[in-house]
Amino acid sequence: MQVSISELAGKHKLTPGQVHGVLADLGLSAEGQSLEVEQDELDLVEEALKELEGSSSVSLAPKPTPRDLAQAFGVKDKDIQKILVTKLRVMATLTTALENEVAEKVAKELGLEISWGEKKKAAKPKKVEAPKETAVHRPPVVTILGHVDHGKTSLLDYIREANVVSKEHGGITQHIGAYQVELPQGLISFLDTPGHAAFTAMRARGAQVTDIAILVVAADDGIMPQTIEAINHAKNAKVPIIVAVNKIDVPGANPDRVLQQLTEHEIVPEAFGGQVATCNVSAITGEGVPELLERILLEAEVMELKADPAASVTGVVVEAKLERGRGSVATVLIEQGTLKNGDIAVVGRAYGKIKAMHNYAGDRLTEAGPSTPVEILGLSEVPLAGDRLEIVAKEKQARDKVQVLLDADKSASRVGPKRRVTLRDIRKLGKEDDVKTLNLIIKADVQGSVEAVKGLIDDINIDEIDVKVIHTGVGPITESDVLLASAGGGICVGFNVKPEGGTKQKAEKEKVEIRTYNIIYELIEDIEQAVIGMLEPKFEEEHHGTVEIRAVFKLTKAGKVAGCHVTDGKITRNSKVRIKRDNELVYEGSVDSLKNVKQDVGEMFAGQDCGLRFEGWEDYKEGDLIEAFEVVQVG
C-alpha cells in the first residue's frame, strides 16, 4: 500500500524530515513523498513515530556525515552542504564525518534536534530496491571572466600546464576552445573562450552552458569597468560566482581592498558574511590555484550537477571554424547522453555523420559523455557558437530537419527582413514616425574620453530625434556591444578604439552599424548631420576573391582572353579588379566579360576555371594575380 509522508507527519505532529529519519532507522526508504509498505511494516513505522510524537528530535549515531544528515532530516544533500558552507563555514564532502556539535548546529538551522544513540534496526526490514537511476554526477563547466590584463589567460594557462599537459601527449595541447582538468576529487571542464563576449554570444542564442563563473580581479588594480561588465553578465545568467583575487605576488597587491570593492557591486564575500567564495591566487607562482580548483569542486558538489549518459544526446557548440584539409571543425560540449563516432548529427543549420572526435589533448575518441568538450569533424558547414547538437537516426532525417530551418529563414526574410538602422536613415525614419530615438553605444579608449563624448552627445538638441546613450564603456567594441545595440535598434560608436576580431561579422549578421572615429568633433558632426539629413555616404572595399592567370589565349575577333583559376573566394561579372605582377600593380579597373567554356556566367567560385577580359586593357601575362573586390556603401 502507498502512504503519504506528509500525512504521517501531520498525524504524529512531526516534520517530514523526522518521518524520513525514522524510516531510515528502520531500513525503509520513501520514493519522493510517498511510501510503499506492507501492513506489518506500516504498523512498525506507526509505532516508532508514536514514540517520537510531538518531538523535534531526530535519532542519529555519533559523527554523522552530511549525507547521513540529509537522509535523517529528509532534505536534499545540497541543502545540508549549503548550511555547512554558507552558515557554519565548514568545508566538508558528503562522506566527511562531522563533529557532533556541527551536526547539532545544522539540525538547529532546520528547526530540529538530534538525540545521539545507535540506530534502531527493524525486526523485519523490507528490502526496498532503489529505482533504476541512470543519471550520474557530471563535472562542472566553468567560464573565466574579468577585466583585460587581470590575468584570465595567465590563470587558464597555469591550470592547463599544471593539470592538463602531460608527457603522454608530448607536451602539446590542442586548442579546441575547451579543456578538462583532472583532480583526485574529480574533473572540471573549462570553457577557454575570449571572455564575456563569447559568454554573452552563447547566452544570446539560448545556450546556458556555464555552471560556475570565475571572476578574476587583480589585487593591485581592483574592480575595473570590464570587471563590472563581467559581474553583470554572470548575474544576468544567474550563474554562481567564485572570485579569484589574482596577482597577490606583485607589489601593491591589496586583496582586502578588492573584497571591499566587491560589496559595492552586490557581491558579498564570505569573509564579510556573504555567500560568495573568494580565493587569493597567483597565476605566475601558482599559489592558491589548487585551493581555487577544490573550491570549484565543492561548489559543484553543493549544486548536485547531474546528467544522464544514457539519454538522447544533446550538446552546445562552443566554437567552430573551417580548416583546410579537415573541413568544418566544431567544438561541442556534451550536455546529456553519449556522443559516438558515426552518429548522424544536426547542429543548427549544419548536419553530417561524425567522422572523427578528438579531446583537448588531441586524442582520438570513440565516444564522449556529459560535460565533455569534444572536437567533431564531418558537418556540412560551420555552425555558430551556441548552436545546439542533436542526434538523428538517418542522414535523410538530418537533411529534412535542416531544410525546414532554412525554409523558415527564407520565409522570415521575405515577410520582414530585419531593418538595419544607420545614421543616414535616421532623418528619414524620424519623419516617418518609425524611429523617434537614436540609441547609441559609446566605447572609447579611456574613461575621460567616454565622459567627453557622452557629454557632447547629451548636448545635441534636435526636436525630431531623441539621441540617447544606452551604454558606455572603455575598450574595443565587442560582440556584447553589438548584441545590446541589436536589441535596442541602436548603433555602436567607437572613439580611438576598433571592433574586436569577429565583431564586424557579428554586426553584419545582426544588422548593426559600427562607426569609429579618431577626432571627436567628426564624431559629433556625423551624429548631428545624421539627424538633420546631411550625412555624406561612406564607402568601403569588400574583398571577393583571388584569381590567377594561368594562360593567355589570342582569339582572331575578340582579341586576347585570360585563362584563369579562382584560388579563393569568387569573382563576379560586376567585380572591380586589381591586377598585380611580382607584387606591383599593373592594372585597376573592371571585368569586361566572364565566361565558362564559351558561356557567359555571373560568377565563378574557388576551384573553378574561367575566361576573363578587362575593360580597356589586354596586357596581361601568365602568373598575374587578380584581386576581385566591390566598393560598397557602409553608411
Solvent accessible surface area in square Angstrom, and as a share of the most:
residue,aa,sasa,rsa
1,M,104,0.46
2,Q,132,0.59
3,V,23,0.13
4,S,33,0.22
5,I,0,0.00
6,S,65,0.42
7,E,121,0.54
8,L,5,0.03
9,A,4,0.03
10,G,56,0.54
11,K,131,0.56
12,H,9,0.04
13,K,158,0.67
14,L,17,0.08
15,T,55,0.32
16,P,61,0.38
17,G,7,0.07
18,Q,3,0.01
19,V,0,0.00
20,H,31,0.14
21,G,3,0.03
22,V,14,0.08
23,L,1,0.01
24,A,24,0.19
25,D,16,0.08
26,L,10,0.05
27,G,47,0.45
28,L,8,0.04
29,S,59,0.38
30,A,25,0.19
31,E,130,0.58
32,G,53,0.51
33,Q,114,0.51
34,S,36,0.24
35,L,1,0.00
36,E,91,0.41
37,V,2,0.01
38,E,102,0.46
39,Q,95,0.42
40,D,89,0.46
41,E,12,0.06
42,L,21,0.11
43,D,76,0.40
44,L,53,0.26
45,V,0,0.00
46,E,39,0.17
47,E,106,0.47
48,A,15,0.12
49,L,0,0.00
50,K,143,0.60
51,E,126,0.56
52,L,35,0.17
53,E,84,0.38
54,G,54,0.52
55,S,39,0.25
56,S,45,0.29
57,S,19,0.12
58,V,3,0.01
59,S,35,0.22
60,L,4,0.02
61,A,29,0.23
62,P,67,0.42
63,K,104,0.44
64,P,4,0.03
65,T,28,0.16
66,P,0,0.00
67,R,108,0.40
68,D,47,0.25
69,L,0,0.00
70,A,4,0.03
71,Q,104,0.46
72,A,6,0.05
73,F,3,0.01
74,G,32,0.31
75,V,49,0.28
76,K,123,0.52
77,D,30,0.15
78,K,58,0.25
79,D,50,0.26
80,I,0,0.00
81,Q,0,0.00
82,K,100,0.42
83,I,20,0.10
84,L,0,0.00
85,V,10,0.05
86,T,31,0.18
87,K,122,0.52
88,L,40,0.20
89,R,110,0.40
90,V,39,0.23
91,M,100,0.45
92,A,6,0.05
93,T,65,0.38
94,L,8,0.04
95,T,98,0.57
96,T,52,0.30
97,A,63,0.49
98,L,6,0.03
99,E,96,0.43
100,N,42,0.22
101,E,107,0.48
102,V,29,0.17
103,A,0,0.00
104,E,74,0.33
105,K,114,0.48
106,V,0,0.00
107,A,1,0.00
108,K,160,0.68
109,E,89,0.40
110,L,60,0.30
111,G,57,0.54
112,L,12,0.06
113,E,105,0.47
114,I,20,0.10
115,S,54,0.35
116,W,79,0.28
117,G,30,0.29
118,E,144,0.64
119,K,75,0.32
120,K,103,0.44
121,K,170,0.72
122,A,13,0.10
123,A,91,0.70
124,K,153,0.65
125,P,73,0.46
126,K,58,0.25
127,K,189,0.80
128,V,64,0.37
129,E,157,0.70
130,A,90,0.69
131,P,85,0.53
132,K,186,0.79
133,E,115,0.52
134,T,55,0.32
135,A,29,0.23
136,V,73,0.42
137,H,111,0.50
138,R,53,0.19
139,P,24,0.15
140,P,3,0.02
141,V,4,0.02
142,V,0,0.00
143,T,1,0.01
144,I,6,0.03
145,L,2,0.01
146,G,1,0.01
147,H,20,0.09
148,V,80,0.46
149,D,115,0.60
150,H,1,0.00
151,G,10,0.10
152,K,38,0.16
153,T,95,0.55
154,S,45,0.29
155,L,0,0.00
156,L,11,0.06
157,D,52,0.27
158,Y,65,0.25
159,I,0,0.00
160,R,36,0.13
161,E,118,0.53
162,A,62,0.48
163,N,47,0.24
164,V,11,0.06
165,V,46,0.26
166,S,43,0.28
167,K,195,0.83
168,E,154,0.69
169,H,55,0.24
170,G,59,0.57
171,G,43,0.42
172,I,130,0.66
173,T,35,0.20
174,Q,55,0.25
175,H,105,0.47
176,I,2,0.01
177,G,1,0.01
178,A,3,0.02
179,Y,4,0.02
180,Q,18,0.08
181,V,0,0.00
182,E,125,0.56
183,L,28,0.14
184,P,136,0.86
185,Q,110,0.49
186,G,25,0.24
187,L,64,0.32
188,I,0,0.00
189,S,0,0.00
190,F,1,0.00
191,L,2,0.01
192,D,25,0.13
193,T,17,0.10
194,P,108,0.68
195,G,8,0.07
196,H,10,0.04
197,A,10,0.08
198,A,18,0.14
199,F,7,0.03
200,T,18,0.10
201,A,8,0.06
202,M,5,0.02
203,R,72,0.26
204,A,62,0.48
205,R,85,0.31
206,G,57,0.55
207,A,1,0.01
208,Q,91,0.41
209,V,12,0.07
210,T,11,0.06
211,D,16,0.09
212,I,0,0.00
213,A,2,0.01
214,I,0,0.00
215,L,5,0.03
216,V,0,0.00
217,V,0,0.00
218,A,0,0.00
219,A,0,0.00
220,D,55,0.28
221,D,68,0.35
222,G,0,0.00
223,I,22,0.11
224,M,64,0.29
225,P,52,0.33
226,Q,25,0.11
227,T,0,0.00
228,I,64,0.32
229,E,34,0.15
230,A,0,0.00
231,I,2,0.01
232,N,73,0.37
233,H,22,0.10
234,A,3,0.02
235,K,73,0.31
236,N,96,0.49
237,A,9,0.07
238,K,179,0.76
239,V,11,0.06
240,P,44,0.27
241,I,20,0.10
242,I,1,0.00
243,V,0,0.00
244,A,0,0.00
245,V,0,0.00
246,N,2,0.01
247,K,59,0.25
248,I,37,0.19
249,D,66,0.34
250,V,46,0.26
251,P,130,0.82
252,G,66,0.64
253,A,31,0.24
254,N,63,0.32
255,P,32,0.20
256,D,104,0.54
257,R,93,0.34
258,V,0,0.00
259,L,20,0.10
260,Q,99,0.44
261,Q,37,0.17
262,L,0,0.00
263,T,40,0.23
264,E,122,0.55
265,H,49,0.22
266,E,139,0.62
267,I,6,0.03
268,V,63,0.36
269,P,0,0.00
270,E,20,0.09
271,A,71,0.55
272,F,94,0.39
273,G,56,0.54
274,G,9,0.08
275,Q,126,0.56
276,V,26,0.15
277,A,2,0.02
278,T,39,0.22
279,C,18,0.10
280,N,76,0.39
281,V,0,0.00
282,S,0,0.00
283,A,8,0.06
284,I,134,0.68
285,T,85,0.50
286,G,6,0.06
287,E,103,0.46
288,G,13,0.12
289,V,2,0.01
290,P,74,0.46
291,E,99,0.44
292,L,1,0.01
293,L,3,0.02
294,E,87,0.39
295,R,25,0.09
296,I,0,0.00
297,L,23,0.11
298,L,20,0.10
299,E,39,0.17
300,A,10,0.07
301,E,48,0.22
302,V,12,0.07
303,M,53,0.23
304,E,44,0.20
305,L,20,0.10
306,K,95,0.40
307,A,2,0.02
308,D,31,0.16
309,P,47,0.29
310,A,78,0.61
311,A,41,0.31
312,S,95,0.61
313,V,17,0.10
314,T,47,0.27
315,G,0,0.00
316,V,0,0.00
317,V,0,0.00
318,V,5,0.03
319,E,51,0.23
320,A,31,0.24
321,K,77,0.33
322,L,133,0.66
323,E,46,0.21
324,R,247,0.90
325,G,84,0.81
326,R,78,0.29
327,G,30,0.29
328,S,7,0.04
329,V,2,0.01
330,A,0,0.00
331,T,4,0.03
332,V,0,0.00
333,L,4,0.02
334,I,0,0.00
335,E,44,0.20
336,Q,65,0.29
337,G,0,0.00
338,T,29,0.17
339,L,0,0.00
340,K,101,0.43
341,N,55,0.28
342,G,30,0.29
343,D,31,0.16
344,I,25,0.13
345,A,0,0.00
346,V,7,0.04
347,V,0,0.00
348,G,13,0.13
349,R,85,0.31
350,A,0,0.00
351,Y,44,0.17
352,G,5,0.05
353,K,109,0.46
354,I,4,0.02
355,K,148,0.63
356,A,6,0.05
357,M,0,0.00
358,H,28,0.12
359,N,24,0.12
360,Y,38,0.14
361,A,11,0.09
362,G,29,0.28
363,D,55,0.28
364,R,157,0.57
365,L,38,0.19
366,T,103,0.60
367,E,93,0.42
368,A,4,0.03
369,G,21,0.21
370,P,18,0.11
371,S,2,0.02
372,T,26,0.15
373,P,1,0.00
374,V,0,0.00
375,E,1,0.01
376,I,0,0.00
377,L,25,0.13
378,G,20,0.19
379,L,14,0.07
380,S,69,0.45
381,E,86,0.39
382,V,53,0.30
383,P,7,0.04
384,L,80,0.40
385,A,36,0.28
386,G,1,0.01
387,D,10,0.05
388,R,110,0.40
389,L,2,0.01
390,E,72,0.32
391,I,50,0.26
392,V,13,0.08
393,A,84,0.65
394,K,143,0.61
395,E,73,0.33
396,K,128,0.54
397,Q,80,0.36
398,A,0,0.00
399,R,111,0.40
400,D,68,0.35
401,K,75,0.32
402,V,7,0.04
403,Q,85,0.38
404,V,101,0.58
405,L,62,0.31
406,L,63,0.32
407,D,71,0.37
408,A,55,0.43
409,D,58,0.30
410,K,116,0.49
411,S,46,0.29
412,A,62,0.48
413,S,60,0.39
414,R,180,0.66
415,V,130,0.75
416,G,48,0.46
417,P,98,0.61
418,K,107,0.45
419,R,130,0.48
420,R,77,0.28
421,V,19,0.11
422,T,16,0.10
423,L,1,0.00
424,R,112,0.41
425,D,37,0.19
426,I,0,0.00
427,R,63,0.23
428,K,118,0.50
429,L,4,0.02
430,G,4,0.04
431,K,131,0.56
432,E,103,0.46
433,D,100,0.52
434,D,77,0.40
435,V,28,0.16
436,K,111,0.47
437,T,45,0.26
438,L,2,0.01
439,N,25,0.13
440,L,0,0.00
441,I,0,0.00
442,I,1,0.00
443,K,7,0.03
444,A,0,0.00
445,D,57,0.30
446,V,83,0.48
447,Q,87,0.39
448,G,46,0.44
449,S,17,0.11
450,V,3,0.01
451,E,107,0.48
452,A,47,0.36
453,V,0,0.00
454,K,75,0.32
455,G,34,0.32
456,L,78,0.39
457,I,1,0.01
458,D,82,0.42
459,D,109,0.57
460,I,22,0.11
461,N,132,0.68
462,I,43,0.22
463,D,145,0.75
464,E,72,0.32
465,I,4,0.02
466,D,82,0.43
467,V,19,0.11
468,K,106,0.45
469,V,24,0.14
470,I,60,0.30
471,H,52,0.23
472,T,43,0.25
473,G,14,0.13
474,V,31,0.18
475,G,14,0.13
476,P,51,0.32
477,I,0,0.00
478,T,7,0.04
479,E,39,0.18
480,S,10,0.06
481,D,2,0.01
482,V,0,0.00
483,L,26,0.13
484,L,73,0.36
485,A,0,0.00
486,S,21,0.13
487,A,92,0.71
488,G,31,0.30
489,G,39,0.37
490,G,4,0.03
491,I,0,0.00
492,C,0,0.00
493,V,1,0.00
494,G,0,0.00
495,F,22,0.09
496,N,66,0.34
497,V,18,0.10
498,K,126,0.53
499,P,27,0.17
500,E,70,0.31
501,G,80,0.77
502,G,33,0.32
503,T,0,0.00
504,K,125,0.53
505,Q,128,0.57
506,K,27,0.11
507,A,5,0.04
508,E,107,0.48
509,K,97,0.41
510,E,34,0.15
511,K,80,0.34
512,V,6,0.04
513,E,1,0.01
514,I,36,0.19
515,R,11,0.04
516,T,44,0.25
517,Y,13,0.05
518,N,104,0.53
519,I,75,0.38
520,I,50,0.25
521,Y,130,0.49
522,E,72,0.32
523,L,0,0.00
524,I,19,0.10
525,E,78,0.35
526,D,18,0.09
527,I,0,0.00
528,E,67,0.30
529,Q,54,0.24
530,A,1,0.01
531,V,0,0.00
532,I,71,0.36
533,G,47,0.46
534,M,115,0.51
535,L,13,0.07
536,E,132,0.59
537,P,38,0.24
538,K,89,0.38
539,F,119,0.49
540,E,92,0.41
541,E,98,0.44
542,E,88,0.39
543,H,116,0.52
544,H,21,0.09
545,G,0,0.00
546,T,31,0.18
547,V,0,0.00
548,E,50,0.22
549,I,0,0.00
550,R,123,0.45
551,A,32,0.25
552,V,50,0.29
553,F,111,0.46
554,K,167,0.71
555,L,89,0.44
556,T,145,0.84
557,K,199,0.84
558,A,49,0.38
559,G,26,0.25
560,K,44,0.19
561,V,23,0.13
562,A,0,0.00
563,G,13,0.13
564,C,5,0.03
565,H,35,0.16
566,V,0,0.00
567,T,63,0.36
568,D,64,0.33
569,G,38,0.36
570,K,62,0.26
571,I,0,0.00
572,T,18,0.10
573,R,117,0.43
574,N,132,0.68
575,S,0,0.00
576,K,88,0.37
577,V,0,0.00
578,R,45,0.16
579,I,0,0.00
580,K,65,0.28
581,R,56,0.21
582,D,132,0.68
583,N,143,0.73
584,E,121,0.54
585,L,94,0.47
586,V,54,0.31
587,Y,27,0.10
588,E,95,0.43
589,G,21,0.21
590,S,22,0.14
591,V,9,0.05
592,D,73,0.38
593,S,23,0.15
594,L,2,0.01
595,K,72,0.31
596,N,50,0.25
597,V,129,0.74
598,K,181,0.77
599,Q,123,0.54
600,D,93,0.48
601,V,34,0.19
602,G,41,0.39
603,E,73,0.33
604,M,12,0.05
605,F,96,0.40
606,A,54,0.42
607,G,54,0.52
608,Q,78,0.35
609,D,86,0.44
610,C,10,0.06
611,G,17,0.16
612,L,0,0.00
613,R,51,0.19
614,F,7,0.03
615,E,98,0.44
616,G,90,0.87
617,W,42,0.15
618,E,67,0.30
619,D,82,0.42
620,Y,5,0.02
621,K,110,0.46
622,E,126,0.56
623,G,46,0.44
624,D,1,0.01
625,L,85,0.42
626,I,0,0.00
627,E,51,0.23
628,A,0,0.00
629,F,11,0.05
630,E,67,0.30
631,V,75,0.43
632,V,41,0.24
633,Q,93,0.41
634,V,40,0.23
635,G,4,0.04
